[in-house]
Amino acid sequence: PYSVTAVTEVVLYMINREQFESKLGKTMTIMKAEQMAADPRKLLADFYLDGDNRGPAGALVAKNLQPDPSRKTSWFVVYRPCSRDSIAKMLGRVGVGKG
């Protein structure tokens, strides 16, 4: 559990989850969707969706190409693991990689 120590006089407002979600629920849903869209793991997974002989789906989308169903290919890739801190920095758009 977390605790906060106030060093000056404070006013505390307490609401339950239902009240919170009624005020900020849609905002939180939008924020979660934006965070998911920026998650590097999701971006990589989407990039390597089934493509064709020209490359994975993400490479085709980047060139405004449609996959040719008669030449379907599946892609598999392995990356070295990242720390939770690195993932958090990427999610917060603070991480820039090693380049």
Contact map, one row per residue, 1 for C-alpha under 8 A:
111000000000000000000000000000000000000000000000000000000000000000000000000000000000000000000000000
111100000000000000000000000000000000000000000000000000000000000000000000000000000000000000000000000
111110000000000000000000000000000000000000000000000000000000000000000000000000000000000000000000000
011111000000000000000000000000000000000000000000000000000000000000000000000000000000000000000000000
001111100000000000000000000000000000000000000000000000000000000000000000000000000000000000000000000
000111111100000000000000000000000000000000000000000000000000000000000000000000000000000000000000000
000011111000000000000000000000000000000000000000000000000000000000000000000000000000000000000000000
000001111100000000000000000000000000000000000000000000000000000000000000000000000000000000000000000
000001111110000000000000000000000000000000000000000000000000000000000000000000000000000000000000000
000001011111000000000000000000000000000000000000000000000000000000000000000000000000000000000000000
000000001111100000000000000000000000000000000000000000000000000000000000000000000000000000000000000
000000000111110000000000000000000000000000000000000000000000000000000000000000000000000000000000000
000000000011111000000000000000000000000000000000000000000000000000000000000000000000000000000000000
000000000001111100000000000000000000000000000000000000000000000000000000000000000000000000000000000
000000000000111110110000000000000000000000000000000000000000000000000000000000000000000000000000000
000000000000011111110000000000000000000000000000000000000000000000000000000000000000000000000000000
000000000000001111111000000000000000000000000000000000000000000000000000000000000000000000000000000
000000000000000111111100000000000000000000000000000000000000000000000000000000000000000000000000000
000000000000001111111110000000000000000000000000000000000000000000000000000000000000000000000000000
000000000000001111111111100000000000000000000000000000000000000000000000000000000000000000000000000
000000000000000011111111110000000000000000000000000000000000000000000000000000000000000000000000000
000000000000000001111111100000000000000000000000000000000000000000000000000000000000000000000000000
000000000000000000111111100000000000000000000000000000000000000000000000000000000000000000000000000
000000000000000000011111111100000000000000000000000000000000000000000000000000000000000000000000000
000000000000000000011111111110000000000000000000000000000000000000000000000000000000000000000000000
000000000000000000001001111111000000000000000000000000000000000000000000000000000000000000000000000
000000000000000000000001111111100000000000000000000000000000000000000000000000000000000000000000000
000000000000000000000001111111110000000000000000000000000000000000000000000000000000000000000000000
000000000000000000000000111111111000000000000000000000000000000000000000000000000000000000000000000
000000000000000000000000011111111100000000000000000000000000000000000000000000000000000000000000000
000000000000000000000000001111111110000000000000000000000000000000000000000000000000000000000000000
000000000000000000000000000111111111000000000000000000000000000000000000000000000000000000000000000
000000000000000000000000000011111111100000000000000000000000000000000000000000000000000000000000000
000000000000000000000000000001111111110000000000000000000000000000000000000000000000000000000000000
000000000000000000000000000000111111111000000000000000000000000000000000000000000000000000100000000
000000000000000000000000000000011111111001000000000000000000000000000000000000000000000000000000000
000000000000000000000000000000001111111001100000000000000000000000000000000000000000000000000000000
000000000000000000000000000000000111111101100000000000000000000000000000000000000000000000100000000
000000000000000000000000000000000011111111100000000000000000000000000000000000000000000001100000000
000000000000000000000000000000000000011111110000000000000000000000000000000000000000001001100000000
000000000000000000000000000000000000001111111000000000000000000000000000000000000000000000000000000
000000000000000000000000000000000001111111111100000000000000000000000000000000000000000000000000000
000000000000000000000000000000000000111111111110000000000000000000000000000000000000000000000000000
000000000000000000000000000000000000000111111111000000000000000000000000000000000000000000000000000
000000000000000000000000000000000000000011111111100000000000000000000000000000000000000000000000000
000000000000000000000000000000000000000001111111100000001100000000000000000000000000000000000000000
000000000000000000000000000000000000000000111111100000011110000000000000000000000000000000000000000
000000000000000000000000000000000000000000011111111000011100000000000000011110000000000000000000000
000000000000000000000000000000000000000000001111111000011100000000000000011000000000000000000000000
000000000000000000000000000000000000000000000001111100011000000000000001111000000000000000000000000
000000000000000000000000000000000000000000000001111111111101000000110001111000000000000000000000000
000000000000000000000000000000000000000000000000011111111000000000111011110000000000000000000000000
000000000000000000000000000000000000000000000000001111100000000000000011100000000000000000000000000
000000000000000000000000000000000000000000000000001111110001000000000000000000000000000000000000000
000000000000000000000000000000000000000000000000001111111111000000000000100000000000000000000000000
000000000000000000000000000000000000000000000011111101111111000000000000111000000000000000000000000
000000000000000000000000000000000000000000000111111100111111100000100000000000000000000000000000000
000000000000000000000000000000000000000000000111101000111111110000000000000000000000000000000000000
000000000000000000000000000000000000000000000010000000111111111000000000000000000000000000000000000
000000000000000000000000000000000000000000000000001001111111111111100000000000000000000000000000000
000000000000000000000000000000000000000000000000000000001111111111000000000000000000000000000000000
000000000000000000000000000000000000000000000000000000000111111110000000000000000000000000000000000
000000000000000000000000000000000000000000000000000000000011111110000000000000000000000000000000000
000000000000000000000000000000000000000000000000000000000001111111000000000000000000000000000000000
000000000000000000000000000000000000000000000000000000000001111111100000000000000000000000000000000
000000000000000000000000000000000000000000000000000000000001100111110000000000000000000000000000000
000000000000000000000000000000000000000000000000001100001001000011111011000000000000000000000000000
000000000000000000000000000000000000000000000000001100000000000001111111000000000000000000000000000
000000000000000000000000000000000000000000000000000100000000000000111111000000000000000000000000000
000000000000000000000000000000000000000000000000000000000000000000011111000000000000000000000000000
000000000000000000000000000000000000000000000000000110000000000000111111100000000000000000000000000
000000000000000000000000000000000000000000000000011110000000000000111111110000000000000000000000000
000000000000000000000000000000000000000000000000011110110000000000000011111000000000000000000000000
000000000000000000000000000000000000000000000001111100010000000000000001111100000000000000000000000
000000000000000000000000000000000000000000000001111000010000000000000000111110000000000000000000000
000000000000000000000000000000000000000000000001000000000000000000000000011111000000000000000000000
000000000000000000000000000000000000000000000001000000000000000000000000001111100000000000000000000
000000000000000000000000000000000000000000000000000000000000000000000000000111110000000000000000000
000000000000000000000000000000000000000000000000000000000000000000000000000011111000000000000000000
000000000000000000000000000000000000000000000000000000000000000000000000000001111100000000000000000
000000000000000000000000000000000000000000000000000000000000000000000000000000111110000000000000000
000000000000000000000000000000000000000000000000000000000000000000000000000000011111111000000000000
000000000000000000000000000000000000000000000000000000000000000000000000000000001111111000000000000
000000000000000000000000000000000000000000000000000000000000000000000000000000000111111100000000000
000000000000000000000000000000000000000000000000000000000000000000000000000000000111111110000000000
000000000000000000000000000000000000000000000000000000000000000000000000000000000111111111000010000
000000000000000000000000000000000000000100000000000000000000000000000000000000000111111111100000000
000000000000000000000000000000000000000000000000000000000000000000000000000000000001111111110000000
000000000000000000000000000000000000000000000000000000000000000000000000000000000000111111111110000
000000000000000000000000000000000000001100000000000000000000000000000000000000000000011111111111000
000000000000000000000000000000000010011100000000000000000000000000000000000000000000001111111110000
000000000000000000000000000000000000000000000000000000000000000000000000000000000000000111111110000
000000000000000000000000000000000000000000000000000000000000000000000000000000000000000011111111000
000000000000000000000000000000000000000000000000000000000000000000000000000000000000000011111111000
000000000000000000000000000000000000000000000000000000000000000000000000000000000000010011111111100
000000000000000000000000000000000000000000000000000000000000000000000000000000000000000001001111111
000000000000000000000000000000000000000000000000000000000000000000000000000000000000000000000011111
000000000000000000000000000000000000000000000000000000000000000000000000000000000000000000000001111
000000000000000000000000000000000000000000000000000000000000000000000000000000000000000000000001111
